[in-house]
Amino acid sequence: MCIRYSGEASSTLRSNKKPMGTRYFYICFLYICFVVILGTTLNLSAQASPPLVKQKSAKIIEVSLRTPQGIQKKLHGKLLVEALDGSLLLEDDQQILHIIPGETIAQRSALSEVNPLTPKQLGQKTVASLPDGFSFITTRHYLICYNTSLGYARWSAALLERLFTGFHAFWSQAGLEVRQPEQPLVVIIFSNRNDYKRAAEKEVGNASHSIVGYYNQLTNRITTYDITGSDSNDPTTRQSLSTAGNSILRNPQASSLIATLVHEATHQLAFNAGLHVRLSPTPVWLSEGIATYFETPDLTNSRGWQSIGAINEARLELILKQFTPGLISRFIVEDEPFHNPDEALLAYAHAWALVSFLATMRREDFCKYIANSKKKAPLELDSPSERLNEFKNAFHSEPDDLEPAIIQYLNAITRRKRP
């Protein structure tokens, strides 16, 4: 699930035995509301090009805001987008996005370049915004904020660093330019499910009851909880890294829970490595297809995950049973199949199959398609015809014409996985 707001759900990723349709509906409802709010705030019209001015080089500004209480609040950060009515999209020093209506702005001024936060400063500011009891650790690429055991935090960090290395190596070797994040990527881990749900409800509403973690494009953070203490109100003991790893791998739900963490971390990596642009019209099939391509866990490994593009058994089994001609063509031009609870699970399986096929059999064309899609700015709009033309230009084919090759590819990997 990537809070764009869009969501992820499958038999592989379910955690609390909720029907997939119900779980996905919550997230899609949030996504629709989010888009409406953005459109209202920035006066976007669905019938015309949005009145936005993309900043070629992000300027650093300070904005004074009028609050309903008459108090002026100040924000400073990178100006990413400006609407003709004066509304702004601003990224602050914690990489949190702020959508600021023009009528609330009392004053704005340009600033010279400001020094970015150090990892320690970022950790201190992040923990200050969380409930009491949180600490943080930093690794080469991550800031892990946690109120669970240090062992669990370190185990999660080790998994994420492994994924980071694999993700960047995969796309670099494929010929796609990827960038290093400007700041450590933030991951928040609650000690138990109940505390996580209370905090997550503020961002995802009732969906927090049926998802074990999510990535939020506005905050650029992953929020999740310690699966070894998921049914307890008490913090877990201060176990070691190896003890935490063993506890996780023994958990009956280890496969689905690790897959969820890897899935959400893949979203975060894609939006910070330059594959996608936060709040841009990234097709859901592309974003979720890449996340499902990376998510497959490996419980024989102490980290719970090892290889990229491993066969996703649940997705493969579903698509072999219910391959749906024309579904790929539909979600190439519009995201509706992912918003429909009755077919979202099948759409995810088809998205995994399409991305797996393209990344394996048409990798050069796939990288060109990604490179073109990431040119879209935050809050831009696109149309079904634009999305179709972008696909056809990249792959020199109608989506329907790829179906026989995709079916052949799926049959081939099915034969390879048989003993």
SEPA-859865 format. One record per residue (C-alpha): x, y, z; residue in one letter. Coordinates in nm, 2 decimals. Example, Ala and Ser with C-alpha at 12.3 -4.5 7.8 and 13.67 -1.06 7.14 Angstrom:
[[1.23, -0.45, 0.78], A]
[[1.37, -0.11, 0.71], S]
END
This chain:
[[0.00, 0.00, 0.00], M]
[[0.14, 0.33, -0.10], C]
[[-0.05, 0.63, 0.05], I]
[[-0.09, 0.84, -0.25], R]
[[-0.34, 0.73, -0.15], Y]
[[-0.34, 0.40, -0.31], S]
[[-0.34, 0.06, -0.15], G]
[[-0.21, -0.29, -0.17], E]
[[-0.38, -0.61, -0.07], A]
[[-0.35, -0.98, -0.16], S]
[[-0.37, -1.32, 0.00], S]
[[0.01, -1.29, 0.04], T]
[[-0.02, -0.96, 0.23], L]
[[-0.32, -1.00, 0.44], R]
[[-0.26, -0.99, 0.81], S]
[[-0.58, -0.99, 1.01], N]
[[-0.80, -1.21, 0.79], K]
[[-1.00, -0.93, 0.66], K]
[[-1.15, -0.97, 0.31], P]
[[-0.92, -0.81, 0.05], M]
[[-1.20, -0.61, -0.11], G]
[[-1.29, -0.44, 0.22], T]
[[-0.93, -0.36, 0.30], R]
[[-0.86, -0.22, -0.05], Y]
[[-1.18, -0.02, -0.05], F]
[[-1.07, 0.18, 0.25], Y]
[[-0.75, 0.28, 0.08], I]
[[-0.90, 0.36, -0.25], C]
[[-1.16, 0.57, -0.08], F]
[[-0.89, 0.77, 0.09], L]
[[-0.71, 0.81, -0.24], Y]
[[-1.02, 0.95, -0.41], I]
[[-1.08, 1.19, -0.12], C]
[[-0.72, 1.29, -0.13], F]
[[-0.73, 1.38, -0.50], V]
[[-1.05, 1.58, -0.45], V]
[[-0.89, 1.77, -0.16], I]
[[-0.59, 1.85, -0.38], L]
[[-0.81, 1.96, -0.66], G]
[[-1.01, 2.18, -0.44], T]
[[-0.71, 2.33, -0.26], T]
[[-0.53, 2.42, -0.58], L]
[[-0.83, 2.49, -0.79], N]
[[-0.75, 2.21, -1.04], L]
[[-1.00, 2.13, -1.31], S]
[[-1.04, 1.77, -1.43], A]
[[-1.13, 1.91, -1.77], Q]
[[-0.83, 2.13, -1.83], A]
[[-0.46, 2.15, -1.77], S]
[[-0.39, 2.24, -1.41], P]
[[-0.29, 2.60, -1.34], P]
[[0.04, 2.50, -1.20], L]
[[0.39, 2.64, -1.25], V]
[[0.66, 2.38, -1.21], K]
[[0.98, 2.51, -1.04], Q]
[[1.27, 2.42, -1.27], K]
[[1.51, 2.45, -0.98], S]
[[1.34, 2.43, -0.64], A]
[[1.37, 2.76, -0.46], K]
[[1.41, 2.78, -0.08], I]
[[1.14, 3.01, 0.07], I]
[[0.98, 3.09, 0.40], E]
[[0.61, 3.13, 0.42], V]
[[0.41, 3.29, 0.70], S]
[[0.06, 3.14, 0.73], L]
[[-0.26, 3.28, 0.88], R]
[[-0.43, 3.03, 1.11], T]
[[-0.80, 3.04, 1.21], P]
[[-0.68, 3.15, 1.56], Q]
[[-0.51, 3.45, 1.41], G]
[[-0.16, 3.32, 1.49], I]
[[0.10, 3.33, 1.22], Q]
[[0.28, 3.00, 1.16], K]
[[0.60, 2.99, 0.96], K]
[[0.72, 2.71, 0.72], L]
[[1.03, 2.70, 0.51], H]
[[1.15, 2.46, 0.25], G]
[[1.18, 2.39, -0.12], K]
[[0.90, 2.54, -0.34], L]
[[0.81, 2.25, -0.58], L]
[[0.49, 2.38, -0.74], V]
[[0.30, 2.71, -0.75], E]
[[-0.05, 2.75, -0.87], A]
[[-0.16, 3.06, -1.05], L]
[[-0.38, 3.15, -0.75], D]
[[-0.08, 3.15, -0.52], G]
[[-0.13, 2.81, -0.37], S]
[[0.20, 2.63, -0.30], L]
[[0.34, 2.28, -0.27], L]
[[0.63, 2.30, -0.03], L]
[[0.88, 2.03, 0.09], E]
[[1.02, 2.11, 0.44], D]
[[1.35, 2.00, 0.59], D]
[[1.21, 1.67, 0.69], Q]
[[1.09, 1.60, 0.33], Q]
[[0.73, 1.64, 0.44], I]
[[0.51, 1.79, 0.17], L]
[[0.28, 2.08, 0.26], H]
[[-0.01, 2.19, 0.03], I]
[[-0.07, 2.55, 0.12], I]
[[-0.38, 2.73, -0.01], P]
[[-0.30, 3.08, -0.14], G]
[[-0.55, 3.26, 0.08], E]
[[-0.37, 3.14, 0.40], T]
[[-0.04, 3.30, 0.30], I]
[[0.04, 3.62, 0.48], A]
[[0.39, 3.66, 0.36], Q]
[[0.66, 3.48, 0.17], R]
[[1.03, 3.55, 0.11], S]
[[1.32, 3.38, -0.06], A]
[[1.59, 3.23, 0.15], L]
[[1.95, 3.15, 0.06], S]
[[2.04, 2.78, 0.07], E]
[[2.00, 2.63, 0.41], V]
[[2.20, 2.35, 0.56], N]
[[2.01, 2.02, 0.55], P]
[[1.94, 1.84, 0.87], L]
[[2.21, 1.59, 0.99], T]
[[2.08, 1.24, 1.04], P]
[[2.09, 1.30, 1.42], K]
[[1.89, 1.63, 1.38], Q]
[[1.64, 1.45, 1.16], L]
[[1.60, 1.18, 1.42], G]
[[1.55, 1.42, 1.70], Q]
[[1.29, 1.62, 1.51], K]
[[1.10, 1.30, 1.40], T]
[[1.10, 1.15, 1.75], V]
[[0.98, 1.48, 1.90], A]
[[0.66, 1.44, 1.68], S]
[[0.59, 1.08, 1.80], L]
[[0.45, 0.96, 2.13], P]
[[0.67, 0.94, 2.43], D]
[[0.92, 0.65, 2.45], G]
[[1.05, 0.65, 2.10], F]
[[1.42, 0.63, 2.02], S]
[[1.60, 0.62, 1.69], F]
[[1.90, 0.45, 1.52], I]
[[2.06, 0.56, 1.19], T]
[[2.22, 0.34, 0.93], T]
[[2.38, 0.43, 0.60], R]
[[2.05, 0.50, 0.43], H]
[[1.78, 0.48, 0.70], Y]
[[1.65, 0.65, 1.01], L]
[[1.46, 0.39, 1.22], I]
[[1.24, 0.54, 1.49], C]
[[1.11, 0.28, 1.73], Y]
[[0.96, 0.21, 2.07], N]
[[1.01, -0.16, 2.05], T]
[[1.33, -0.36, 2.11], S]
[[1.66, -0.24, 1.97], L]
[[1.71, -0.59, 1.83], G]
[[1.39, -0.57, 1.62], Y]
[[1.48, -0.22, 1.50], A]
[[1.83, -0.34, 1.39], R]
[[1.68, -0.65, 1.22], W]
[[1.44, -0.43, 1.03], S]
[[1.72, -0.19, 0.94], A]
[[1.94, -0.48, 0.81], A]
[[1.65, -0.60, 0.59], L]
[[1.59, -0.25, 0.45], L]
[[1.96, -0.20, 0.38], E]
[[1.97, -0.53, 0.19], R]
[[1.67, -0.42, -0.01], L]
[[1.83, -0.07, -0.07], F]
[[2.14, -0.22, -0.22], T]
[[1.95, -0.47, -0.44], G]
[[1.71, -0.21, -0.56], F]
[[1.97, 0.04, -0.67], H]
[[2.19, -0.23, -0.82], A]
[[1.90, -0.38, -1.02], F]
[[1.79, -0.05, -1.18], W]
[[2.15, 0.08, -1.24], S]
[[2.24, -0.25, -1.41], Q]
[[1.92, -0.22, -1.62], A]
[[2.04, 0.12, -1.75], G]
[[1.81, 0.34, -1.55], L]
[[1.95, 0.64, -1.37], E]
[[1.88, 0.62, -1.00], V]
[[1.98, 0.87, -0.73], R]
[[2.08, 0.85, -0.37], Q]
[[1.83, 1.00, -0.12], P]
[[1.92, 1.34, 0.01], E]
[[1.84, 1.24, 0.37], Q]
[[1.80, 0.90, 0.55], P]
[[1.47, 0.73, 0.47], L]
[[1.24, 0.74, 0.77], V]
[[1.07, 0.43, 0.91], V]
[[0.85, 0.44, 1.22], I]
[[0.81, 0.11, 1.41], I]
[[0.55, 0.08, 1.69], F]
[[0.60, -0.18, 1.96], S]
[[0.25, -0.33, 1.91], N]
[[-0.05, -0.33, 1.68], R]
[[-0.28, -0.13, 1.91], N]
[[-0.05, 0.17, 1.94], D]
[[0.02, 0.15, 1.57], Y]
[[-0.35, 0.15, 1.49], K]
[[-0.41, 0.46, 1.71], R]
[[-0.14, 0.65, 1.53], A]
[[-0.22, 0.52, 1.18], A]
[[-0.59, 0.61, 1.20], E]
[[-0.48, 0.98, 1.17], K]
[[-0.35, 0.91, 0.82], E]
[[-0.54, 0.61, 0.69], V]
[[-0.86, 0.60, 0.90], G]
[[-1.02, 0.26, 0.96], N]
[[-0.78, 0.10, 0.71], A]
[[-0.53, 0.09, 1.00], S]
[[-0.72, -0.21, 1.14], H]
[[-0.65, -0.43, 0.84], S]
[[-0.30, -0.33, 0.72], I]
[[0.03, -0.39, 0.88], V]
[[0.22, -0.10, 0.73], G]
[[0.21, 0.17, 0.47], Y]
[[0.42, 0.43, 0.29], Y]
[[0.28, 0.78, 0.28], N]
[[0.38, 1.01, -0.01], Q]
[[0.31, 1.33, 0.19], L]
[[0.54, 1.24, 0.48], T]
[[0.77, 1.02, 0.28], N]
[[0.77, 0.77, 0.57], R]
[[0.69, 0.41, 0.63], I]
[[0.48, 0.33, 0.94], T]
[[0.45, -0.02, 1.07], T]
[[0.48, -0.22, 1.40], Y]
[[0.68, -0.50, 1.56], D]
[[0.52, -0.82, 1.43], I]
[[0.67, -1.02, 1.72], T]
[[0.46, -0.81, 1.96], G]
[[0.16, -0.76, 1.74], S]
[[-0.09, -0.90, 1.98], D]
[[0.04, -0.74, 2.30], S]
[[-0.02, -0.40, 2.46], N]
[[0.32, -0.42, 2.63], D]
[[0.65, -0.33, 2.46], P]
[[0.86, -0.63, 2.36], T]
[[1.17, -0.72, 2.56], T]
[[1.50, -0.57, 2.46], R]
[[1.60, -0.87, 2.25], Q]
[[1.91, -0.91, 2.04], S]
[[1.91, -0.88, 1.66], L]
[[1.94, -1.26, 1.61], S]
[[1.67, -1.33, 1.87], T]
[[1.44, -1.08, 1.70], A]
[[1.51, -1.24, 1.36], G]
[[1.43, -1.59, 1.49], N]
[[1.11, -1.46, 1.65], S]
[[1.00, -1.31, 1.32], I]
[[1.08, -1.61, 1.11], L]
[[0.89, -1.84, 1.35], R]
[[0.58, -1.62, 1.33], N]
[[0.31, -1.81, 1.13], P]
[[0.25, -1.49, 0.94], Q]
[[0.61, -1.42, 0.87], A]
[[0.59, -1.45, 0.50], S]
[[0.30, -1.21, 0.45], S]
[[0.44, -0.96, 0.71], L]
[[0.79, -0.95, 0.56], I]
[[0.64, -0.92, 0.21], A]
[[0.44, -0.61, 0.33], T]
[[0.75, -0.44, 0.48], L]
[[0.95, -0.51, 0.16], V]
[[0.65, -0.39, -0.05], H]
[[0.62, -0.06, 0.13], E]
[[1.00, -0.01, 0.14], A]
[[1.00, -0.06, -0.24], T]
[[0.75, 0.22, -0.28], H]
[[0.96, 0.44, -0.06], Q]
[[1.27, 0.36, -0.26], L]
[[1.10, 0.42, -0.59], A]
[[0.99, 0.76, -0.49], F]
[[1.33, 0.86, -0.35], N]
[[1.55, 0.70, -0.62], A]
[[1.38, 0.89, -0.90], G]
[[1.16, 0.61, -1.05], L]
[[0.85, 0.80, -0.94], H]
[[0.77, 1.16, -0.84], V]
[[0.57, 1.21, -0.52], R]
[[0.22, 1.33, -0.60], L]
[[0.27, 1.30, -0.97], S]
[[0.02, 1.09, -1.18], P]
[[0.22, 0.77, -1.16], T]
[[0.00, 0.49, -1.30], P]
[[-0.10, 0.25, -1.02], V]
[[-0.01, -0.05, -1.23], W]
[[0.35, 0.07, -1.25], L]
[[0.40, 0.16, -0.89], S]
[[0.22, -0.15, -0.75], E]
[[0.36, -0.38, -1.01], G]
[[0.72, -0.28, -0.92], I]
[[0.64, -0.32, -0.55], A]
[[0.50, -0.67, -0.60], T]
[[0.79, -0.76, -0.82], Y]
[[1.03, -0.70, -0.53], F]
[[0.81, -0.82, -0.24], E]
[[0.86, -1.20, -0.24], T]
[[1.00, -1.31, 0.09], P]
[[1.26, -1.58, 0.15], D]
[[1.23, -1.74, 0.49], L]
[[1.54, -1.95, 0.44], T]
[[1.74, -1.63, 0.47], N]
[[1.80, -1.48, 0.82], S]
[[1.68, -1.14, 0.69], R]
[[1.36, -1.29, 0.54], G]
[[1.43, -1.15, 0.20], W]
[[1.70, -1.21, -0.06], Q]
[[1.63, -1.19, -0.43], S]
[[1.46, -0.95, -0.67], I]
[[1.20, -1.08, -0.91], G]
[[1.16, -1.42, -0.73], A]
[[0.84, -1.59, -0.84], I]
[[0.55, -1.45, -0.65], N]
[[0.35, -1.77, -0.59], E]
[[0.03, -1.61, -0.48], A]
[[0.02, -1.37, -0.77], R]
[[0.12, -1.64, -1.02], L]
[[-0.14, -1.89, -0.89], E]
[[-0.42, -1.63, -0.92], L]
[[-0.34, -1.51, -1.27], I]
[[-0.30, -1.86, -1.40], L]
[[-0.65, -1.94, -1.28], K]
[[-0.81, -1.61, -1.38], Q]
[[-0.61, -1.45, -1.66], F]
[[-0.85, -1.18, -1.79], T]
[[-0.81, -1.06, -2.15], P]
[[-0.83, -0.68, -2.17], G]
[[-0.76, -0.61, -1.80], L]
[[-0.41, -0.50, -1.87], I]
[[-0.53, -0.26, -2.14], S]
[[-0.78, -0.11, -1.91], R]
[[-0.54, -0.04, -1.63], F]
[[-0.28, 0.10, -1.87], I]
[[-0.51, 0.39, -1.94], V]
[[-0.69, 0.43, -1.61], E]
[[-0.65, 0.32, -1.25], D]
[[-1.01, 0.22, -1.20], E]
[[-0.95, -0.16, -1.18], P]
[[-0.74, -0.10, -0.87], F]
[[-1.01, 0.11, -0.72], H]
[[-1.28, -0.16, -0.76], N]
[[-1.29, -0.40, -0.47], P]
[[-1.44, -0.67, -0.69], D]
[[-1.14, -0.69, -0.92], E]
[[-0.85, -0.51, -0.74], A]
[[-0.68, -0.84, -0.63], L]
[[-0.69, -0.96, -0.98], L]
[[-0.56, -0.63, -1.11], A]
[[-0.26, -0.66, -0.87], Y]
[[-0.18, -1.01, -1.00], A]
[[-0.19, -0.88, -1.36], H]
[[0.03, -0.58, -1.27], A]
[[0.28, -0.81, -1.11], W]
[[0.28, -1.03, -1.43], A]
[[0.31, -0.73, -1.66], L]
[[0.61, -0.58, -1.46], V]
[[0.78, -0.92, -1.43], S]
[[0.74, -0.98, -1.80], F]
[[0.86, -0.63, -1.89], L]
[[1.15, -0.63, -1.65], A]
[[1.27, -0.97, -1.77], T]
[[1.19, -0.97, -2.14], M]
[[1.17, -0.60, -2.24], R]
[[1.40, -0.44, -1.98], R]
[[1.54, -0.17, -2.20], E]
[[1.20, -0.05, -2.32], D]
[[1.07, -0.08, -1.97], F]
[[1.34, 0.15, -1.84], C]
[[1.26, 0.40, -2.11], K]
[[0.90, 0.40, -2.01], Y]
[[0.99, 0.46, -1.65], I]
[[1.23, 0.74, -1.74], A]
[[0.95, 0.91, -1.94], N]
[[0.69, 0.87, -1.67], S]
[[0.91, 1.03, -1.40], K]
[[0.92, 1.35, -1.60], K]
[[0.57, 1.43, -1.48], K]
[[0.56, 1.70, -1.21], A]
[[0.37, 1.68, -0.88], P]
[[-0.01, 1.75, -0.91], L]
[[0.00, 1.73, -1.29], E]
[[-0.29, 1.55, -1.46], L]
[[-0.28, 1.31, -1.75], D]
[[-0.55, 1.15, -1.97], S]
[[-0.63, 0.80, -2.08], P]
[[-0.51, 0.88, -2.43], S]
[[-0.18, 1.02, -2.30], E]
[[-0.12, 0.71, -2.09], R]
[[-0.19, 0.48, -2.38], L]
[[0.03, 0.67, -2.62], N]
[[0.31, 0.66, -2.36], E]
[[0.28, 0.29, -2.34], F]
[[0.27, 0.23, -2.71], K]
[[0.56, 0.46, -2.78], N]
[[0.78, 0.28, -2.53], A]
[[0.69, -0.08, -2.62], F]
[[0.59, -0.03, -2.99], H]
[[0.27, -0.23, -2.93], S]
[[-0.08, -0.22, -2.82], E]
[[-0.12, -0.36, -2.47], P]
[[-0.35, -0.63, -2.59], D]
[[-0.09, -0.75, -2.84], D]
[[0.15, -0.83, -2.56], L]
[[-0.10, -1.07, -2.39], E]
[[0.02, -1.39, -2.59], P]
[[0.38, -1.32, -2.49], A]
[[0.29, -1.26, -2.13], I]
[[0.10, -1.59, -2.12], I]
[[0.39, -1.77, -2.27], Q]
[[0.62, -1.61, -2.02], Y]
[[0.40, -1.71, -1.73], L]
[[0.38, -2.07, -1.85], N]
[[0.76, -2.08, -1.88], A]
[[0.82, -1.97, -1.52], I]
[[0.55, -2.21, -1.40], T]
[[0.74, -2.50, -1.57], R]
[[1.07, -2.38, -1.42], R]
[[0.94, -2.38, -1.06], K]
[[0.81, -2.73, -1.07], R]
[[1.03, -2.99, -0.91], P]
END
